[in-house]
Amino acid sequence: KRQVHCHVPREIYLVLTPDVEWRLDGKNWFSVTPGEVIYHAPSQSHAMRTQATPMLAFAAWLDGGSRSAISI
């Protein structure tokens, strides 16, 4: 399920698998290739979706925060 969400901590993703799409700030979906890094600014809405292959990625918050602070 694609859940658009946001949170105050900055976040990065390093995508490791193909067939991943991203959406930022409600704009159009775009393709992301393995090795690409995606950055989310504080409170930036974002979502991701996959095709046939499940997504494998490294994700990290760059600031302190609690998962309970995620707004869906």
mmCIF file as Biopython writes it, N, C-alpha, C and O atoms, coordinates in Angstrom:
data_model
#
loop_
_atom_site.group_PDB
_atom_site.id
_atom_site.type_symbol
_atom_site.label_atom_id
_atom_site.label_alt_id
_atom_site.label_comp_id
_atom_site.label_asym_id
_atom_site.label_entity_id
_atom_site.label_seq_id
_atom_site.pdbx_PDB_ins_code
_atom_site.Cartn_x
_atom_site.Cartn_y
_atom_site.Cartn_z
_atom_site.occupancy
_atom_site.B_iso_or_equiv
_atom_site.auth_seq_id
_atom_site.auth_asym_id
_atom_site.pdbx_PDB_model_num
ATOM 1   N N  . LYS A ? 1  ? 0.846  -1.184 0.000   1.0 0.0 1  A 1 
ATOM 2   C CA . LYS A ? 1  ? 0.000  0.000  0.000   1.0 0.0 1  A 1 
ATOM 3   C C  . LYS A ? 1  ? 0.879  1.231  0.000   1.0 0.0 1  A 1 
ATOM 4   O O  . LYS A ? 1  ? 1.885  1.272  0.709   1.0 0.0 1  A 1 
ATOM 5   N N  . ARG A ? 2  ? 0.519  2.236  -0.782  1.0 0.0 2  A 1 
ATOM 6   C CA . ARG A ? 2  ? 1.293  3.467  -0.878  1.0 0.0 2  A 1 
ATOM 7   C C  . ARG A ? 2  ? 0.706  4.490  0.083   1.0 0.0 2  A 1 
ATOM 8   O O  . ARG A ? 2  ? -0.372 5.031  -0.166  1.0 0.0 2  A 1 
ATOM 9   N N  . GLN A ? 3  ? 1.392  4.753  1.153   1.0 0.0 3  A 1 
ATOM 10  C CA . GLN A ? 3  ? 0.929  5.725  2.127   1.0 0.0 3  A 1 
ATOM 11  C C  . GLN A ? 3  ? 1.735  7.016  1.989   1.0 0.0 3  A 1 
ATOM 12  O O  . GLN A ? 3  ? 2.939  7.034  2.245   1.0 0.0 3  A 1 
ATOM 13  N N  . VAL A ? 4  ? 1.071  8.080  1.588   1.0 0.0 4  A 1 
ATOM 14  C CA . VAL A ? 4  ? 1.729  9.381  1.599   1.0 0.0 4  A 1 
ATOM 15  C C  . VAL A ? 4  ? 1.868  9.771  3.057   1.0 0.0 4  A 1 
ATOM 16  O O  . VAL A ? 4  ? 0.915  9.674  3.831   1.0 0.0 4  A 1 
ATOM 17  N N  . HIS A ? 5  ? 3.068  10.215 3.428   1.0 0.0 5  A 1 
ATOM 18  C CA . HIS A ? 5  ? 3.300  10.588 4.816   1.0 0.0 5  A 1 
ATOM 19  C C  . HIS A ? 5  ? 4.376  11.661 4.888   1.0 0.0 5  A 1 
ATOM 20  O O  . HIS A ? 5  ? 5.020  11.981 3.888   1.0 0.0 5  A 1 
ATOM 21  N N  . CYS A ? 6  ? 4.562  12.209 6.075   1.0 0.0 6  A 1 
ATOM 22  C CA . CYS A ? 6  ? 5.616  13.198 6.305   1.0 0.0 6  A 1 
ATOM 23  C C  . CYS A ? 6  ? 6.027  13.139 7.769   1.0 0.0 6  A 1 
ATOM 24  O O  . CYS A ? 6  ? 5.328  12.572 8.608   1.0 0.0 6  A 1 
ATOM 25  N N  . HIS A ? 7  ? 7.173  13.737 8.053   1.0 0.0 7  A 1 
ATOM 26  C CA . HIS A ? 7  ? 7.700  13.804 9.418   1.0 0.0 7  A 1 
ATOM 27  C C  . HIS A ? 7  ? 8.728  14.924 9.466   1.0 0.0 7  A 1 
ATOM 28  O O  . HIS A ? 7  ? 9.282  15.316 8.439   1.0 0.0 7  A 1 
ATOM 29  N N  . VAL A ? 8  ? 8.973  15.428 10.646  1.0 0.0 8  A 1 
ATOM 30  C CA . VAL A ? 8  ? 9.897  16.555 10.805  1.0 0.0 8  A 1 
ATOM 31  C C  . VAL A ? 8  ? 11.357 16.153 10.543  1.0 0.0 8  A 1 
ATOM 32  O O  . VAL A ? 8  ? 12.068 16.912 9.884   1.0 0.0 8  A 1 
ATOM 33  N N  . PRO A ? 9  ? 11.838 14.999 11.023  1.0 0.0 9  A 1 
ATOM 34  C CA . PRO A ? 9  ? 13.241 14.669 10.755  1.0 0.0 9  A 1 
ATOM 35  C C  . PRO A ? 9  ? 13.533 14.536 9.253   1.0 0.0 9  A 1 
ATOM 36  O O  . PRO A ? 9  ? 12.751 13.958 8.499   1.0 0.0 9  A 1 
ATOM 37  N N  . ARG A ? 10 ? 14.671 15.084 8.848   1.0 0.0 10 A 1 
ATOM 38  C CA . ARG A ? 10 ? 15.130 14.892 7.479   1.0 0.0 10 A 1 
ATOM 39  C C  . ARG A ? 10 ? 15.428 13.405 7.282   1.0 0.0 10 A 1 
ATOM 40  O O  . ARG A ? 10 ? 15.769 12.703 8.234   1.0 0.0 10 A 1 
ATOM 41  N N  . GLU A ? 11 ? 15.297 12.930 6.041   1.0 0.0 11 A 1 
ATOM 42  C CA . GLU A ? 11 ? 15.454 11.503 5.787   1.0 0.0 11 A 1 
ATOM 43  C C  . GLU A ? 11 ? 16.146 11.284 4.441   1.0 0.0 11 A 1 
ATOM 44  O O  . GLU A ? 11 ? 15.960 12.050 3.496   1.0 0.0 11 A 1 
ATOM 45  N N  . ILE A ? 12 ? 16.945 10.225 4.381   1.0 0.0 12 A 1 
ATOM 46  C CA . ILE A ? 12 ? 17.530 9.819  3.103   1.0 0.0 12 A 1 
ATOM 47  C C  . ILE A ? 12 ? 17.233 8.343  2.864   1.0 0.0 12 A 1 
ATOM 48  O O  . ILE A ? 12 ? 17.100 7.556  3.801   1.0 0.0 12 A 1 
ATOM 49  N N  . TYR A ? 13 ? 17.132 7.994  1.601   1.0 0.0 13 A 1 
ATOM 50  C CA . TYR A ? 13 ? 16.987 6.608  1.162   1.0 0.0 13 A 1 
ATOM 51  C C  . TYR A ? 13 ? 18.077 6.333  0.131   1.0 0.0 13 A 1 
ATOM 52  O O  . TYR A ? 13 ? 18.318 7.154  -0.754  1.0 0.0 13 A 1 
ATOM 53  N N  . LEU A ? 14 ? 18.723 5.200  0.243   1.0 0.0 14 A 1 
ATOM 54  C CA . LEU A ? 14 ? 19.604 4.682  -0.804  1.0 0.0 14 A 1 
ATOM 55  C C  . LEU A ? 14 ? 18.887 3.459  -1.353  1.0 0.0 14 A 1 
ATOM 56  O O  . LEU A ? 14 ? 18.800 2.429  -0.684  1.0 0.0 14 A 1 
ATOM 57  N N  . VAL A ? 15 ? 18.380 3.573  -2.560  1.0 0.0 15 A 1 
ATOM 58  C CA . VAL A ? 15 ? 17.587 2.510  -3.176  1.0 0.0 15 A 1 
ATOM 59  C C  . VAL A ? 15 ? 18.529 1.443  -3.743  1.0 0.0 15 A 1 
ATOM 60  O O  . VAL A ? 15 ? 19.500 1.766  -4.427  1.0 0.0 15 A 1 
ATOM 61  N N  . LEU A ? 16 ? 18.236 0.180  -3.455  1.0 0.0 16 A 1 
ATOM 62  C CA . LEU A ? 16 ? 19.097 -0.925 -3.861  1.0 0.0 16 A 1 
ATOM 63  C C  . LEU A ? 16 ? 18.475 -1.846 -4.909  1.0 0.0 16 A 1 
ATOM 64  O O  . LEU A ? 16 ? 19.173 -2.695 -5.465  1.0 0.0 16 A 1 
ATOM 65  N N  . THR A ? 17 ? 17.188 -1.699 -5.190  1.0 0.0 17 A 1 
ATOM 66  C CA . THR A ? 17 ? 16.514 -2.578 -6.140  1.0 0.0 17 A 1 
ATOM 67  C C  . THR A ? 17 ? 15.871 -1.766 -7.272  1.0 0.0 17 A 1 
ATOM 68  O O  . THR A ? 17 ? 15.614 -0.572 -7.118  1.0 0.0 17 A 1 
ATOM 69  N N  . PRO A ? 18 ? 15.616 -2.425 -8.408  1.0 0.0 18 A 1 
ATOM 70  C CA . PRO A ? 18 ? 14.989 -1.724 -9.541  1.0 0.0 18 A 1 
ATOM 71  C C  . PRO A ? 18 ? 13.475 -1.621 -9.365  1.0 0.0 18 A 1 
ATOM 72  O O  . PRO A ? 18 ? 12.904 -2.139 -8.405  1.0 0.0 18 A 1 
ATOM 73  N N  . ASP A ? 19 ? 12.851 -0.946 -10.308 1.0 0.0 19 A 1 
ATOM 74  C CA . ASP A ? 19 ? 11.387 -0.851 -10.396 1.0 0.0 19 A 1 
ATOM 75  C C  . ASP A ? 19 ? 10.742 -0.164 -9.198  1.0 0.0 19 A 1 
ATOM 76  O O  . ASP A ? 19 ? 9.699  -0.596 -8.709  1.0 0.0 19 A 1 
ATOM 77  N N  . VAL A ? 20 ? 11.371 0.905  -8.735  1.0 0.0 20 A 1 
ATOM 78  C CA . VAL A ? 20 ? 10.823 1.688  -7.625  1.0 0.0 20 A 1 
ATOM 79  C C  . VAL A ? 20 ? 10.406 3.054  -8.165  1.0 0.0 20 A 1 
ATOM 80  O O  . VAL A ? 20 ? 11.094 3.634  -9.005  1.0 0.0 20 A 1 
ATOM 81  N N  . GLU A ? 21 ? 9.291  3.556  -7.685  1.0 0.0 21 A 1 
ATOM 82  C CA . GLU A ? 21 ? 8.840  4.891  -8.041  1.0 0.0 21 A 1 
ATOM 83  C C  . GLU A ? 21 ? 8.611  5.700  -6.772  1.0 0.0 21 A 1 
ATOM 84  O O  . GLU A ? 21 ? 8.242  5.158  -5.729  1.0 0.0 21 A 1 
ATOM 85  N N  . TRP A ? 22 ? 8.835  7.007  -6.879  1.0 0.0 22 A 1 
ATOM 86  C CA . TRP A ? 22 ? 8.732  7.913  -5.742  1.0 0.0 22 A 1 
ATOM 87  C C  . TRP A ? 22 ? 7.799  9.053  -6.101  1.0 0.0 22 A 1 
ATOM 88  O O  . TRP A ? 22 ? 7.629  9.401  -7.269  1.0 0.0 22 A 1 
ATOM 89  N N  . ARG A ? 23 ? 7.200  9.623  -5.071  1.0 0.0 23 A 1 
ATOM 90  C CA . ARG A ? 23 ? 6.366  10.809 -5.240  1.0 0.0 23 A 1 
ATOM 91  C C  . ARG A ? 23 ? 6.698  11.776 -4.120  1.0 0.0 23 A 1 
ATOM 92  O O  . ARG A ? 23 ? 6.697  11.398 -2.949  1.0 0.0 23 A 1 
ATOM 93  N N  . LEU A ? 24 ? 6.982  13.021 -4.472  1.0 0.0 24 A 1 
ATOM 94  C CA . LEU A ? 24 ? 7.317  14.063 -3.501  1.0 0.0 24 A 1 
ATOM 95  C C  . LEU A ? 24 ? 6.338  15.225 -3.640  1.0 0.0 24 A 1 
ATOM 96  O O  . LEU A ? 24 ? 6.051  15.678 -4.748  1.0 0.0 24 A 1 
ATOM 97  N N  . ASP A ? 25 ? 5.836  15.693 -2.520  1.0 0.0 25 A 1 
ATOM 98  C CA . ASP A ? 25 ? 4.962  16.874 -2.479  1.0 0.0 25 A 1 
ATOM 99  C C  . ASP A ? 25 ? 3.735  16.760 -3.380  1.0 0.0 25 A 1 
ATOM 100 O O  . ASP A ? 25 ? 3.263  17.770 -3.902  1.0 0.0 25 A 1 
ATOM 101 N N  . GLY A ? 26 ? 3.213  15.553 -3.572  1.0 0.0 26 A 1 
ATOM 102 C CA . GLY A ? 26 ? 2.006  15.367 -4.373  1.0 0.0 26 A 1 
ATOM 103 C C  . GLY A ? 26 ? 2.205  15.531 -5.868  1.0 0.0 26 A 1 
ATOM 104 O O  . GLY A ? 26 ? 1.231  15.555 -6.621  1.0 0.0 26 A 1 
ATOM 105 N N  . LYS A ? 27 ? 3.440  15.643 -6.307  1.0 0.0 27 A 1 
ATOM 106 C CA . LYS A ? 27 ? 3.726  15.800 -7.741  1.0 0.0 27 A 1 
ATOM 107 C C  . LYS A ? 27 ? 3.698  14.432 -8.416  1.0 0.0 27 A 1 
ATOM 108 O O  . LYS A ? 27 ? 3.343  13.436 -7.785  1.0 0.0 27 A 1 
ATOM 109 N N  . ASN A ? 28 ? 4.067  14.377 -9.679  1.0 0.0 28 A 1 
ATOM 110 C CA . ASN A ? 28 ? 4.043  13.133 -10.447 1.0 0.0 28 A 1 
ATOM 111 C C  . ASN A ? 28 ? 5.017  12.102 -9.902  1.0 0.0 28 A 1 
ATOM 112 O O  . ASN A ? 28 ? 6.058  12.449 -9.343  1.0 0.0 28 A 1 
ATOM 113 N N  . TRP A ? 29 ? 4.670  10.830 -10.070 1.0 0.0 29 A 1 
ATOM 114 C CA . TRP A ? 29 ? 5.574  9.734  -9.711  1.0 0.0 29 A 1 
ATOM 115 C C  . TRP A ? 29 ? 6.773  9.767  -10.649 1.0 0.0 29 A 1 
ATOM 116 O O  . TRP A ? 29 ? 6.630  10.113 -11.822 1.0 0.0 29 A 1 
ATOM 117 N N  . PHE A ? 30 ? 7.961  9.410  -10.144 1.0 0.0 30 A 1 
ATOM 118 C CA . PHE A ? 30 ? 9.156  9.312  -10.987 1.0 0.0 30 A 1 
ATOM 119 C C  . PHE A ? 30 ? 9.918  8.042  -10.634 1.0 0.0 30 A 1 
ATOM 120 O O  . PHE A ? 30 ? 9.873  7.569  -9.499  1.0 0.0 30 A 1 
ATOM 121 N N  . SER A ? 31 ? 10.612 7.503  -11.618 1.0 0.0 31 A 1 
ATOM 122 C CA . SER A ? 31 ? 11.370 6.264  -11.440 1.0 0.0 31 A 1 
ATOM 123 C C  . SER A ? 31 ? 12.680 6.529  -10.719 1.0 0.0 31 A 1 
ATOM 124 O O  . SER A ? 31 ? 13.329 7.554  -10.928 1.0 0.0 31 A 1 
ATOM 125 N N  . VAL A ? 32 ? 13.051 5.591  -9.874  1.0 0.0 32 A 1 
ATOM 126 C CA . VAL A ? 32 ? 14.308 5.656  -9.131  1.0 0.0 32 A 1 
ATOM 127 C C  . VAL A ? 32 ? 15.097 4.385  -9.459  1.0 0.0 32 A 1 
ATOM 128 O O  . VAL A ? 32 ? 14.542 3.286  -9.449  1.0 0.0 32 A 1 
ATOM 129 N N  . THR A ? 33 ? 16.381 4.538  -9.747  1.0 0.0 33 A 1 
ATOM 130 C CA . THR A ? 33 ? 17.205 3.397  -10.113 1.0 0.0 33 A 1 
ATOM 131 C C  . THR A ? 33 ? 18.086 2.973  -8.944  1.0 0.0 33 A 1 
ATOM 132 O O  . THR A ? 33 ? 18.360 3.775  -8.051  1.0 0.0 33 A 1 
ATOM 133 N N  . PRO A ? 34 ? 18.532 1.716  -8.942  1.0 0.0 34 A 1 
ATOM 134 C CA . PRO A ? 34 ? 19.426 1.262  -7.867  1.0 0.0 34 A 1 
ATOM 135 C C  . PRO A ? 34 ? 20.657 2.165  -7.768  1.0 0.0 34 A 1 
ATOM 136 O O  . PRO A ? 34 ? 21.252 2.536  -8.780  1.0 0.0 34 A 1 
ATOM 137 N N  . GLY A ? 35 ? 21.025 2.507  -6.543  1.0 0.0 35 A 1 
ATOM 138 C CA . GLY A ? 35 ? 22.162 3.392  -6.288  1.0 0.0 35 A 1 
ATOM 139 C C  . GLY A ? 35 ? 21.776 4.849  -6.146  1.0 0.0 35 A 1 
ATOM 140 O O  . GLY A ? 35 ? 22.599 5.671  -5.743  1.0 0.0 35 A 1 
ATOM 141 N N  . GLU A ? 36 ? 20.546 5.179  -6.469  1.0 0.0 36 A 1 
ATOM 142 C CA . GLU A ? 36 ? 20.090 6.564  -6.365  1.0 0.0 36 A 1 
ATOM 143 C C  . GLU A ? 36 ? 19.740 6.897  -4.912  1.0 0.0 36 A 1 
ATOM 144 O O  . GLU A ? 36 ? 19.220 6.056  -4.179  1.0 0.0 36 A 1 
ATOM 145 N N  . VAL A ? 37 ? 20.033 8.128  -4.513  1.0 0.0 37 A 1 
ATOM 146 C CA . VAL A ? 37 ? 19.731 8.602  -3.167  1.0 0.0 37 A 1 
ATOM 147 C C  . VAL A ? 37 ? 18.586 9.600  -3.257  1.0 0.0 37 A 1 
ATOM 148 O O  . VAL A ? 37 ? 18.599 10.507 -4.089  1.0 0.0 37 A 1 
ATOM 149 N N  . ILE A ? 38 ? 17.598 9.423  -2.392  1.0 0.0 38 A 1 
ATOM 150 C CA . ILE A ? 38 ? 16.447 10.330 -2.315  1.0 0.0 38 A 1 
ATOM 151 C C  . ILE A ? 38 ? 16.498 11.034 -0.963  1.0 0.0 38 A 1 
ATOM 152 O O  . ILE A ? 38 ? 16.696 10.400 0.073   1.0 0.0 38 A 1 
ATOM 153 N N  . TYR A ? 39 ? 16.319 12.338 -0.988  1.0 0.0 39 A 1 
ATOM 154 C CA . TYR A ? 39 ? 16.348 13.148 0.234   1.0 0.0 39 A 1 
ATOM 155 C C  . TYR A ? 39 ? 14.959 13.714 0.485   1.0 0.0 39 A 1 
ATOM 156 O O  . TYR A ? 39 ? 14.313 14.215 -0.436  1.0 0.0 39 A 1 
ATOM 157 N N  . HIS A ? 40 ? 14.496 13.637 1.730   1.0 0.0 40 A 1 
ATOM 158 C CA . HIS A ? 40 ? 13.234 14.252 2.151   1.0 0.0 40 A 1 
ATOM 159 C C  . HIS A ? 40 ? 13.546 15.378 3.134   1.0 0.0 40 A 1 
ATOM 160 O O  . HIS A ? 40 ? 14.162 15.153 4.176   1.0 0.0 40 A 1 
ATOM 161 N N  . ALA A ? 41 ? 13.122 16.569 2.796   1.0 0.0 41 A 1 
ATOM 162 C CA . ALA A ? 41 ? 13.279 17.726 3.685   1.0 0.0 41 A 1 
ATOM 163 C C  . ALA A ? 41 ? 12.292 17.598 4.857   1.0 0.0 41 A 1 
ATOM 164 O O  . ALA A ? 41 ? 11.367 16.790 4.783   1.0 0.0 41 A 1 
ATOM 165 N N  . PRO A ? 42 ? 12.465 18.365 5.918   1.0 0.0 42 A 1 
ATOM 166 C CA . PRO A ? 42 ? 11.526 18.313 7.036   1.0 0.0 42 A 1 
ATOM 167 C C  . PRO A ? 42 ? 10.085 18.558 6.577   1.0 0.0 42 A 1 
ATOM 168 O O  . PRO A ? 42 ? 9.807  19.506 5.843   1.0 0.0 42 A 1 
ATOM 169 N N  . SER A ? 43 ? 9.189  17.699 7.017   1.0 0.0 43 A 1 
ATOM 170 C CA . SER A ? 43 ? 7.752  17.783 6.748   1.0 0.0 43 A 1 
ATOM 171 C C  . SER A ? 43 ? 7.384  17.691 5.266   1.0 0.0 43 A 1 
ATOM 172 O O  . SER A ? 43 ? 6.279  18.077 4.886   1.0 0.0 43 A 1 
ATOM 173 N N  . GLN A ? 44 ? 8.284  17.188 4.430   1.0 0.0 44 A 1 
ATOM 174 C CA . GLN A ? 44 ? 7.998  17.011 3.009   1.0 0.0 44 A 1 
ATOM 175 C C  . GLN A ? 44 ? 7.170  15.734 2.818   1.0 0.0 44 A 1 
ATOM 176 O O  . GLN A ? 44 ? 7.572  14.662 3.273   1.0 0.0 44 A 1 
ATOM 177 N N  . SER A ? 45 ? 6.028  15.844 2.154   1.0 0.0 45 A 1 
ATOM 178 C CA . SER A ? 45 ? 5.216  14.649 1.927   1.0 0.0 45 A 1 
ATOM 179 C C  . SER A ? 45 ? 5.890  13.775 0.878   1.0 0.0 45 A 1 
ATOM 180 O O  . SER A ? 45 ? 6.462  14.271 -0.093  1.0 0.0 45 A 1 
ATOM 181 N N  . HIS A ? 46 ? 5.809  12.459 1.094   1.0 0.0 46 A 1 
ATOM 182 C CA . HIS A ? 46 ? 6.443  11.525 0.172   1.0 0.0 46 A 1 
ATOM 183 C C  . HIS A ? 46 ? 5.785  10.153 0.261   1.0 0.0 46 A 1 
ATOM 184 O O  . HIS A ? 46 ? 5.157  9.796  1.258   1.0 0.0 46 A 1 
ATOM 185 N N  . ALA A ? 47 ? 5.954  9.401  -0.819  1.0 0.0 47 A 1 
ATOM 186 C CA . ALA A ? 47 ? 5.456  8.032  -0.888  1.0 0.0 47 A 1 
ATOM 187 C C  . ALA A ? 47 ? 6.308  7.290  -1.901  1.0 0.0 47 A 1 
ATOM 188 O O  . ALA A ? 47 ? 6.935  7.902  -2.766  1.0 0.0 47 A 1 
ATOM 189 N N  . MET A ? 48 ? 6.329  5.974  -1.790  1.0 0.0 48 A 1 
ATOM 190 C CA . MET A ? 48 ? 7.043  5.165  -2.754  1.0 0.0 48 A 1 
ATOM 191 C C  . MET A ? 48 ? 6.192  3.966  -3.108  1.0 0.0 48 A 1 
ATOM 192 O O  . MET A ? 48 ? 5.344  3.534  -2.327  1.0 0.0 48 A 1 
ATOM 193 N N  . ARG A ? 49 ? 6.433  3.427  -4.312  1.0 0.0 49 A 1 
ATOM 194 C CA . ARG A ? 49 ? 5.716  2.228  -4.734  1.0 0.0 49 A 1 
ATOM 195 C C  . ARG A ? 49 ? 6.664  1.371  -5.570  1.0 0.0 49 A 1 
ATOM 196 O O  . ARG A ? 49 ? 7.648  1.857  -6.128  1.0 0.0 49 A 1 
ATOM 197 N N  . THR A ? 50 ? 6.340  0.096  -5.637  1.0 0.0 50 A 1 
ATOM 198 C CA . THR A ? 50 ? 7.170  -0.845 -6.374  1.0 0.0 50 A 1 
ATOM 199 C C  . THR A ? 50 ? 6.353  -1.492 -7.478  1.0 0.0 50 A 1 
ATOM 200 O O  . THR A ? 50 ? 5.128  -1.380 -7.519  1.0 0.0 50 A 1 
ATOM 201 N N  . GLN A ? 51 ? 7.050  -2.163 -8.359  1.0 0.0 51 A 1 
ATOM 202 C CA . GLN A ? 51 ? 6.397  -2.929 -9.413  1.0 0.0 51 A 1 
ATOM 203 C C  . GLN A ? 51 ? 6.468  -4.403 -9.003  1.0 0.0 51 A 1 
ATOM 204 O O  . GLN A ? 51 ? 5.894  -4.775 -7.980  1.0 0.0 51 A 1 
ATOM 205 N N  . ALA A ? 52 ? 7.154  -5.248 -9.773  1.0 0.0 52 A 1 
ATOM 206 C CA . ALA A ? 52 ? 7.212  -6.687 -9.493  1.0 0.0 52 A 1 
ATOM 207 C C  . ALA A ? 52 ? 8.179  -7.034 -8.360  1.0 0.0 52 A 1 
ATOM 208 O O  . ALA A ? 52 ? 7.972  -8.019 -7.652  1.0 0.0 52 A 1 
ATOM 209 N N  . THR A ? 53 ? 9.231  -6.235 -8.183  1.0 0.0 53 A 1 
ATOM 210 C CA . THR A ? 53 ? 10.268 -6.523 -7.199  1.0 0.0 53 A 1 
ATOM 211 C C  . THR A ? 53 ? 10.025 -5.717 -5.927  1.0 0.0 53 A 1 
ATOM 212 O O  . THR A ? 53 ? 9.839  -4.503 -6.006  1.0 0.0 53 A 1 
ATOM 213 N N  . PRO A ? 54 ? 10.020 -6.351 -4.768  1.0 0.0 54 A 1 
ATOM 214 C CA . PRO A ? 54 ? 9.921  -5.578 -3.523  1.0 0.0 54 A 1 
ATOM 215 C C  . PRO A ? 54 ? 11.116 -4.622 -3.394  1.0 0.0 54 A 1 
ATOM 216 O O  . PRO A ? 54 ? 12.209 -4.913 -3.879  1.0 0.0 54 A 1 
ATOM 217 N N  . MET A ? 55 ? 10.895 -3.496 -2.744  1.0 0.0 55 A 1 
ATOM 218 C CA . MET A ? 55 ? 11.967 -2.519 -2.586  1.0 0.0 55 A 1 
ATOM 219 C C  . MET A ? 55 ? 12.881 -2.917 -1.438  1.0 0.0 55 A 1 
ATOM 220 O O  . MET A ? 55 ? 12.428 -3.293 -0.357  1.0 0.0 55 A 1 
ATOM 221 N N  . LEU A ? 56 ? 14.174 -2.824 -1.702  1.0 0.0 56 A 1 
ATOM 222 C CA . LEU A ? 56 ? 15.189 -2.939 -0.666  1.0 0.0 56 A 1 
ATOM 223 C C  . LEU A ? 56 ? 15.957 -1.628 -0.687  1.0 0.0 56 A 1 
ATOM 224 O O  . LEU A ? 56 ? 16.447 -1.206 -1.735  1.0 0.0 56 A 1 
ATOM 225 N N  . ALA A ? 57 ? 16.062 -0.990 0.460   1.0 0.0 57 A 1 
ATOM 226 C CA . ALA A ? 57 ? 16.723 0.310  0.528   1.0 0.0 57 A 1 
ATOM 227 C C  . ALA A ? 57 ? 17.290 0.518  1.923   1.0 0.0 57 A 1 
ATOM 228 O O  . ALA A ? 57 ? 16.806 -0.051 2.901   1.0 0.0 57 A 1 
ATOM 229 N N  . PHE A ? 58 ? 18.320 1.341  1.993   1.0 0.0 58 A 1 
ATOM 230 C CA . PHE A ? 58 ? 18.839 1.829  3.267   1.0 0.0 58 A 1 
ATOM 231 C C  . PHE A ? 58 ? 18.126 3.152  3.515   1.0 0.0 58 A 1 
ATOM 232 O O  . PHE A ? 58 ? 18.106 4.019  2.642   1.0 0.0 58 A 1 
ATOM 233 N N  . ALA A ? 59 ? 17.548 3.310  4.683   1.0 0.0 59 A 1 
ATOM 234 C CA . ALA A ? 59 ? 16.864 4.556  5.030   1.0 0.0 59 A 1 
ATOM 235 C C  . ALA A ? 59 ? 17.371 5.043  6.380   1.0 0.0 59 A 1 
ATOM 236 O O  . ALA A ? 59 ? 17.622 4.247  7.285   1.0 0.0 59 A 1 
ATOM 237 N N  . ALA A ? 60 ? 17.519 6.361  6.506   1.0 0.0 60 A 1 
ATOM 238 C CA . ALA A ? 60 ? 17.983 6.916  7.784   1.0 0.0 60 A 1 
ATOM 239 C C  . ALA A ? 60 ? 17.399 8.303  7.991   1.0 0.0 60 A 1 
ATOM 240 O O  . ALA A ? 60 ? 17.324 9.115  7.069   1.0 0.0 60 A 1 
ATOM 241 N N  . TRP A ? 61 ? 16.989 8.547  9.227   1.0 0.0 61 A 1 
ATOM 242 C CA . TRP A ? 61 ? 16.640 9.898  9.622   1.0 0.0 61 A 1 
ATOM 243 C C  . TRP A ? 61 ? 17.930 10.616 9.999   1.0 0.0 61 A 1 
ATOM 244 O O  . TRP A ? 61 ? 18.784 10.057 10.688  1.0 0.0 61 A 1 
ATOM 245 N N  . LEU A ? 62 ? 18.064 11.846 9.547   1.0 0.0 62 A 1 
ATOM 246 C CA . LEU A ? 62 ? 19.267 12.626 9.813   1.0 0.0 62 A 1 
ATOM 247 C C  . LEU A ? 62 ? 19.148 13.472 11.069  1.0 0.0 62 A 1 
ATOM 248 O O  . LEU A ? 62 ? 20.107 14.128 11.474  1.0 0.0 62 A 1 
ATOM 249 N N  . ASP A ? 63 ? 17.984 13.458 11.682  1.0 0.0 63 A 1 
ATOM 250 C CA . ASP A ? 63 ? 17.725 14.195 12.917  1.0 0.0 63 A 1 
ATOM 251 C C  . ASP A ? 63 ? 17.030 13.248 13.895  1.0 0.0 63 A 1 
ATOM 252 O O  . ASP A ? 63 ? 16.480 12.224 13.490  1.0 0.0 63 A 1 
ATOM 253 N N  . GLY A ? 64 ? 17.059 13.590 15.164  1.0 0.0 64 A 1 
ATOM 254 C CA . GLY A ? 64 ? 16.358 12.788 16.155  1.0 0.0 64 A 1 
ATOM 255 C C  . GLY A ? 64 ? 14.852 12.894 15.932  1.0 0.0 64 A 1 
ATOM 256 O O  . GLY A ? 64 ? 14.362 13.886 15.392  1.0 0.0 64 A 1 
ATOM 257 N N  . GLY A ? 65 ? 14.143 11.885 16.343  1.0 0.0 65 A 1 
ATOM 258 C CA . GLY A ? 65 ? 12.689 11.911 16.221  1.0 0.0 65 A 1 
ATOM 259 C C  . GLY A ? 65 ? 12.096 10.581 16.595  1.0 0.0 65 A 1 
ATOM 260 O O  . GLY A ? 65 ? 12.810 9.596  16.776  1.0 0.0 65 A 1 
ATOM 261 N N  . SER A ? 66 ? 10.794 10.555 16.709  1.0 0.0 66 A 1 
ATOM 262 C CA . SER A ? 66 ? 10.062 9.357  17.066  1.0 0.0 66 A 1 
ATOM 263 C C  . SER A ? 66 ? 9.156  8.954  15.909  1.0 0.0 66 A 1 
ATOM 264 O O  . SER A ? 66 ? 8.566  9.809  15.248  1.0 0.0 66 A 1 
ATOM 265 N N  . ARG A ? 67 ? 9.047  7.659  15.667  1.0 0.0 67 A 1 
ATOM 266 C CA . ARG A ? 67 ? 8.153  7.181  14.614  1.0 0.0 67 A 1 
ATOM 267 C C  . ARG A ? 67 ? 6.714  7.609  14.868  1.0 0.0 67 A 1 
ATOM 268 O O  . ARG A ? 67 ? 5.911  7.669  13.937  1.0 0.0 67 A 1 
ATOM 269 N N  . SER A ? 68 ? 6.389  7.901  16.098  1.0 0.0 68 A 1 
ATOM 270 C CA . SER A ? 68 ? 5.030  8.360  16.398  1.0 0.0 68 A 1 
ATOM 271 C C  . SER A ? 68 ? 4.764  9.751  15.805  1.0 0.0 68 A 1 
ATOM 272 O O  . SER A ? 68 ? 3.614  10.186 15.740  1.0 0.0 68 A 1 
ATOM 273 N N  . ALA A ? 69 ? 5.813  10.440 15.379  1.0 0.0 69 A 1 
ATOM 274 C CA . ALA A ? 69 ? 5.669  11.775 14.797  1.0 0.0 69 A 1 
ATOM 275 C C  . ALA A ? 69 ? 5.329  11.726 13.310  1.0 0.0 69 A 1 
ATOM 276 O O  . ALA A ? 69 ? 5.160  12.776 12.691  1.0 0.0 69 A 1 
ATOM 277 N N  . ILE A ? 70 ? 5.223  10.536 12.723  1.0 0.0 70 A 1 
ATOM 278 C CA . ILE A ? 70 ? 4.903  10.420 11.299  1.0 0.0 70 A 1 
ATOM 279 C C  . ILE A ? 70 ? 3.429  10.736 11.093  1.0 0.0 70 A 1 
ATOM 280 O O  . ILE A ? 70 ? 2.561  10.173 11.760  1.0 0.0 70 A 1 
ATOM 281 N N  . SER A ? 71 ? 3.159  11.640 10.163  1.0 0.0 71 A 1 
ATOM 282 C CA . SER A ? 71 ? 1.791  12.034 9.834   1.0 0.0 71 A 1 
ATOM 283 C C  . SER A ? 71 ? 1.374  11.362 8.538   1.0 0.0 71 A 1 
ATOM 284 O O  . SER A ? 71 ? 2.043  11.491 7.513   1.0 0.0 71 A 1 
ATOM 285 N N  . ILE A ? 72 ? 0.251  10.637 8.595   1.0 0.0 72 A 1 
ATOM 286 C CA . ILE A ? 72 ? -0.269 9.969  7.404   1.0 0.0 72 A 1 
ATOM 287 C C  . ILE A ? 72 ? -1.559 10.647 6.988   1.0 0.0 72 A 1 
ATOM 288 O O  . ILE A ? 72 ? -2.177 10.247 6.001   1.0 0.0 72 A 1 
#
